């Protein structure tokens, strides 16, 4: 997987102490291919997350579930 994470400021960083609405947005973008399946690009934006960790965690869960789905489809096709 090729990926990039980052944050996007929503206001002056000194306002972070005033509440969650001033936290940075966290984002993740990645491109990957699994086995012989077509490559996918994934983009996740989490508003007011404060860091990219939340978006990266969502991406990790997505890829794990995608692999399970693709593997189950391959097994089903092999059995049929």
C-alpha distances in whole Angstrom, upper triangle without the diagonal:
4,6,10,13,16,20,22,26,28,32,33,31,35,35,32,35,37,34,31,32,31,28,25,22,19,16,12,10,7,6,5,7,9,12,14,14,13,10,10,10,11,13,15,18,20,24,26,23,24,21,17,17,18,15,12,14,15,11,11,14,13,10,12,15,13,13,17,18,16,18,21,21,21,24,26,26,27,29,31
4,7,11,14,18,20,24,26,29,31,29,33,33,31,34,35,33,30,30,30,26,23,21,17,14,11,8,5,5,6,10,12,15,17,16,15,11,11,9,10,12,14,17,20,23,24,22,23,19,16,16,18,15,13,15,16,12,13,16,15,13,15,18,16,16,20,21,19,21,24,25,24,27,29,29,30,33,34
4,7,10,14,16,20,23,26,27,26,29,29,27,30,32,30,26,27,26,23,19,17,14,11,7,6,4,6,9,12,15,18,20,18,17,13,12,9,9,10,11,14,16,19,21,19,19,16,12,13,15,12,9,13,13,10,11,15,14,12,15,18,16,17,20,21,21,23,25,26,26,29,31,31,32,35,36
4,7,10,13,16,19,22,23,22,26,26,24,27,29,27,24,24,23,20,16,14,11,8,6,5,6,9,12,16,18,22,23,22,20,16,15,12,11,10,11,12,14,17,18,16,16,13,10,12,13,11,9,13,14,11,13,16,16,15,18,20,19,20,23,24,24,26,29,29,29,32,34,34,35,38,39
4,7,10,14,16,19,20,19,22,23,20,23,25,23,20,20,19,16,13,11,8,6,4,7,9,12,15,19,21,24,26,24,23,19,17,14,12,10,10,10,11,14,15,13,12,9,6,8,10,8,7,11,12,11,12,15,15,15,18,20,20,21,24,25,25,27,30,30,31,33,35,36,37,39,41
4,7,10,13,16,17,15,19,19,17,20,22,20,18,18,16,13,10,9,6,6,7,9,12,16,18,22,24,28,30,28,26,22,20,16,14,12,11,10,11,12,13,11,10,7,6,9,11,9,10,13,14,13,15,18,18,19,21,23,23,25,27,28,29,31,33,34,35,37,38,39,41,43,44
4,7,9,12,13,12,16,16,14,17,18,17,14,14,12,10,6,5,5,6,9,12,15,18,21,25,27,31,33,30,29,25,22,19,16,13,11,9,9,10,9,9,8,6,6,10,11,10,11,14,15,15,17,20,20,21,24,25,25,27,29,30,31,33,35,36,37,39,40,41,43,45,46
4,6,9,11,11,15,14,13,17,17,16,14,13,11,9,5,5,7,8,11,13,17,20,24,27,29,33,35,32,30,27,24,20,18,14,13,10,10,9,9,10,9,9,9,13,14,12,14,17,17,18,20,22,22,24,26,27,27,30,32,32,33,35,37,38,39,41,42,43,45,47,48
4,6,7,8,11,11,10,14,14,14,12,11,8,7,5,7,9,11,15,17,21,24,27,31,33,37,38,36,34,30,27,24,21,18,16,13,12,10,9,11,9,10,12,15,16,15,17,20,20,21,23,25,25,27,29,30,31,33,35,35,36,39,40,41,43,45,46,47,49,51,51
4,7,8,11,10,10,13,13,12,11,8,6,7,6,7,11,13,17,19,23,26,29,33,35,39,40,37,35,32,29,25,23,19,17,13,12,9,8,11,10,12,14,17,17,16,19,21,21,22,25,26,26,28,31,31,32,34,36,36,38,40,41,42,44,46,47,48,50,52,52
4,6,8,7,8,12,11,12,11,9,6,8,8,11,14,16,20,22,26,30,33,36,38,42,44,41,39,36,32,29,26,22,20,17,16,13,11,14,12,14,17,20,20,20,22,24,25,26,28,30,30,32,34,35,35,38,40,40,41,44,45,46,47,50,50,51,54,55,56
4,5,6,8,11,11,12,13,12,8,10,10,13,16,19,22,24,28,31,35,38,40,44,46,43,41,38,35,31,29,25,23,20,18,16,13,15,13,15,18,21,21,22,24,26,27,28,30,32,32,34,36,37,38,40,42,42,44,46,47,48,50,52,53,54,56,58,59
4,5,6,9,10,11,12,12,8,8,8,12,14,17,21,23,27,30,33,37,39,43,44,42,40,37,34,31,28,24,22,19,18,15,12,14,11,13,16,18,19,20,22,24,25,26,28,30,31,32,34,35,36,38,40,41,42,44,46,47,48,50,51,53,54,56,57
4,6,7,8,11,12,13,9,10,12,15,18,21,24,27,30,34,37,41,42,46,48,46,44,41,38,34,31,28,26,22,20,18,15,16,13,15,19,21,22,23,25,26,28,29,31,32,34,35,37,38,39,41,43,44,45,47,49,50,51,53,54,56,58,59,60
4,5,5,8,9,9,6,8,11,14,17,20,24,27,30,34,37,40,42,46,48,45,43,40,37,33,31,27,24,21,19,16,12,14,12,15,19,21,21,22,24,26,26,28,30,31,32,34,36,37,38,41,42,43,44,46,48,49,51,52,53,55,57,58,59
4,5,6,7,8,5,6,8,12,14,18,21,25,28,32,34,38,39,43,45,42,41,38,35,31,28,25,22,19,16,14,10,11,9,12,16,17,17,19,21,22,23,25,27,28,29,31,33,34,35,37,39,40,41,43,44,46,48,49,50,52,54,55,56
4,6,8,10,8,9,12,15,17,21,24,28,31,35,37,41,42,46,48,45,44,41,38,35,31,28,25,22,19,17,13,14,11,15,18,19,20,22,24,24,26,28,29,30,32,34,35,36,38,40,41,42,44,46,47,48,50,51,52,54,56,57,58
4,7,8,7,9,13,16,18,22,25,29,32,36,38,42,43,47,49,46,45,42,38,35,32,29,25,22,19,16,13,14,13,17,20,21,21,23,25,26,26,29,31,31,32,35,36,37,38,41,42,43,45,46,47,49,51,52,53,55,57,58,59
4,6,6,7,11,14,16,20,23,26,30,33,36,39,40,44,46,43,42,39,36,33,29,26,23,19,16,13,10,12,11,15,18,19,18,20,23,23,23,26,28,28,29,32,33,33,35,38,38,39,41,43,44,45,47,49,49,51,53,54,55
4,5,5,9,10,13,16,20,23,26,30,32,35,37,40,42,40,38,35,32,29,26,22,19,16,12,10,6,8,8,12,15,16,14,16,19,19,20,22,24,24,25,28,29,30,31,34,35,35,38,40,40,41,44,45,46,47,50,51,52
4,6,8,10,13,16,20,23,26,30,32,36,37,41,42,40,38,35,32,29,25,22,19,15,12,9,6,9,10,13,16,17,16,17,20,21,21,23,25,26,26,29,31,31,32,35,36,36,38,40,41,42,44,46,46,48,50,51,52
4,7,9,12,16,19,22,26,30,32,36,37,41,43,40,39,35,32,29,26,22,19,15,13,10,7,10,9,12,15,17,16,17,20,21,22,24,26,27,27,30,31,32,33,36,37,37,39,41,42,43,45,47,48,49,51,53,54
4,7,9,13,16,20,23,27,29,33,34,38,40,37,36,33,29,26,23,20,17,13,11,8,5,6,5,8,11,13,13,14,17,18,18,20,22,23,24,26,28,29,30,32,34,35,36,38,39,40,42,44,45,46,48,50,51
4,6,10,13,16,20,23,26,30,32,35,37,35,33,30,26,23,20,17,14,11,9,7,5,6,5,7,9,12,12,12,15,16,17,18,21,22,22,24,26,27,28,30,32,33,34,36,38,39,40,42,43,44,46,48,49
4,7,10,13,17,20,23,27,28,32,34,31,29,26,23,20,17,13,10,7,6,4,5,5,6,7,8,11,10,9,12,14,14,15,18,19,19,21,24,24,25,27,29,30,31,33,35,35,37,39,40,41,43,45,46
4,7,11,14,18,20,24,25,29,31,28,27,24,20,17,14,11,8,6,5,7,7,6,6,5,4,7,7,6,9,11,11,12,14,16,16,18,20,21,22,24,26,27,28,30,32,32,34,36,37,38,40,42,43
4,7,10,14,17,20,22,26,27,25,23,20,17,14,11,7,5,4,6,9,10,9,10,8,5,8,8,5,8,11,10,10,13,15,14,16,18,20,20,22,24,24,25,28,29,30,31,34,35,36,37,40,40
4,7,10,13,17,19,22,24,22,20,17,14,11,8,6,5,7,9,12,14,12,13,10,7,9,9,6,6,9,9,7,10,13,12,13,16,17,17,19,21,22,22,25,27,27,28,31,32,33,34,37,38
4,7,10,14,16,20,21,19,17,14,11,7,6,4,6,9,12,15,17,16,17,14,10,12,13,9,9,12,11,9,11,14,12,12,16,17,16,18,21,21,21,23,26,26,27,29,31,31,33,35,36
4,7,10,13,16,18,16,14,10,8,6,5,7,9,12,15,18,20,19,20,17,13,14,15,11,10,13,12,8,10,13,11,10,14,16,14,15,18,19,18,21,23,23,24,26,28,28,30,32,33
4,7,10,14,15,13,11,7,6,4,6,9,12,15,18,21,24,22,23,20,17,18,18,15,13,15,15,11,12,15,13,11,14,16,13,14,18,18,16,19,22,21,21,25,26,26,27,30,31
4,7,10,11,10,9,5,6,7,8,12,14,18,20,24,26,24,26,23,19,19,19,16,14,16,15,11,12,14,12,9,12,14,11,11,15,15,14,16,19,18,18,21,23,23,24,27,28
4,7,8,6,6,4,6,9,11,15,17,21,24,27,30,28,29,26,22,22,22,19,17,19,18,14,14,16,13,10,13,14,11,10,14,14,11,13,16,16,15,18,20,19,21,24,25
4,6,6,8,7,9,12,13,17,19,23,25,29,31,29,30,27,24,23,23,20,18,19,18,14,14,15,13,9,11,12,9,7,11,11,8,10,13,13,12,15,17,17,18,21,22
4,6,9,9,12,15,17,21,23,27,29,32,35,32,34,31,27,27,27,24,22,22,21,18,17,18,16,13,13,14,12,9,12,12,9,9,13,12,11,13,16,15,15,19,20
4,7,9,12,15,18,22,24,28,30,34,37,34,36,33,30,29,29,26,24,25,24,20,20,20,18,15,16,17,13,12,14,14,10,11,14,12,10,14,16,14,15,18,19
4,6,9,13,15,19,21,25,27,31,34,32,34,31,27,27,27,24,22,23,21,18,18,18,16,13,15,15,11,10,13,12,8,10,13,11,10,14,15,14,15,19,19
4,7,10,13,17,20,23,26,29,32,31,33,30,26,27,26,23,22,23,21,18,18,19,16,14,16,16,12,13,15,14,11,14,16,14,14,18,19,17,19,22,22
4,7,10,14,17,20,23,27,29,28,30,27,23,23,23,20,19,20,18,15,16,17,14,12,15,15,12,12,16,15,12,15,18,16,16,20,21,20,22,25,25
4,7,10,13,17,20,23,26,24,26,24,20,21,20,17,16,17,15,12,14,15,12,10,14,14,10,12,15,14,13,16,18,17,18,21,22,21,23,26,26
4,7,10,14,17,20,23,22,23,21,17,18,18,14,14,16,14,11,13,15,12,11,15,15,12,14,18,17,16,19,21,20,21,24,25,25,27,30,30
4,7,10,13,16,19,18,20,18,14,15,14,11,11,13,11,8,11,12,9,9,13,13,12,14,17,16,16,19,21,21,22,25,26,26,28,30,31
4,7,10,13,16,15,17,15,12,14,13,9,10,12,10,8,12,13,11,12,16,16,15,17,20,19,20,23,24,24,26,28,29,29,32,34,34
4,7,10,13,12,14,13,10,11,9,6,8,10,8,7,11,12,10,12,15,16,15,18,20,20,21,24,25,25,27,29,30,31,33,35,36
4,6,9,9,12,11,9,11,9,6,10,12,10,10,14,15,14,16,19,19,19,22,24,23,25,27,29,29,31,33,34,35,37,39,39
4,6,6,9,9,8,10,7,6,10,11,10,11,14,15,15,17,19,19,20,23,24,24,26,29,30,30,32,34,35,36,38,40,41
4,6,8,10,10,12,10,10,13,14,13,15,18,18,18,21,23,23,24,27,28,28,30,32,33,34,36,38,38,40,42,43,44
4,6,8,10,12,10,11,14,15,15,17,20,20,21,23,25,25,26,29,30,31,32,35,36,36,39,40,41,42,45,46,47
4,5,7,8,7,8,11,12,12,14,16,17,18,20,22,23,24,26,28,28,30,32,33,34,36,38,39,40,42,44,45
4,7,9,9,10,13,14,15,17,18,20,21,23,24,25,27,29,30,31,33,35,36,37,39,41,42,43,45,46,48
4,5,7,8,10,11,13,14,15,17,19,20,22,23,24,26,28,29,30,32,34,35,36,38,39,41,42,44,45
4,6,5,6,9,10,11,12,14,15,17,19,20,21,23,25,26,27,29,30,32,33,35,36,37,39,41,42
4,6,5,6,9,10,10,12,14,15,17,18,20,21,23,24,26,27,29,30,32,33,35,36,38,39,41
4,5,5,6,9,10,11,12,14,16,17,18,20,22,23,24,26,27,29,31,32,33,35,36,38,39
4,5,5,6,9,10,11,12,14,16,16,18,20,21,22,24,26,27,29,30,32,33,35,36,37
4,5,5,6,9,10,11,12,14,15,17,19,20,21,23,24,26,27,29,30,32,33,35,36
4,5,5,6,9,10,11,13,14,16,17,19,20,21,23,25,26,27,29,31,32,33,35
4,5,5,6,9,10,11,12,14,16,16,18,20,21,23,24,26,27,29,30,32,33
4,5,5,6,9,10,10,12,14,15,16,18,20,21,22,24,26,27,28,30,31
4,5,5,6,9,10,11,13,14,16,17,19,20,21,23,25,26,27,29,31
4,6,5,6,9,10,11,12,14,15,17,18,20,21,23,24,26,27,29
4,5,5,6,9,10,10,12,14,15,16,18,20,21,22,24,26,27
4,5,5,6,9,10,10,12,14,15,16,18,20,21,22,24,26
4,5,5,6,9,10,11,12,14,16,17,19,20,21,23,25
4,5,5,6,9,10,11,12,14,15,16,18,20,21,23
4,5,5,6,8,10,11,12,14,15,17,18,20,21
4,5,5,6,9,10,11,12,14,15,16,18,20
4,6,5,6,9,10,11,12,14,15,17,18
4,5,5,6,9,10,11,12,14,15,17
4,5,5,6,9,10,11,12,14,15
4,5,5,6,9,10,11,12,14
4,5,5,6,9,10,11,12
4,5,5,6,9,10,11
4,5,5,6,9,10
4,5,5,6,9
4,5,5,6
4,6,5
4,6
4
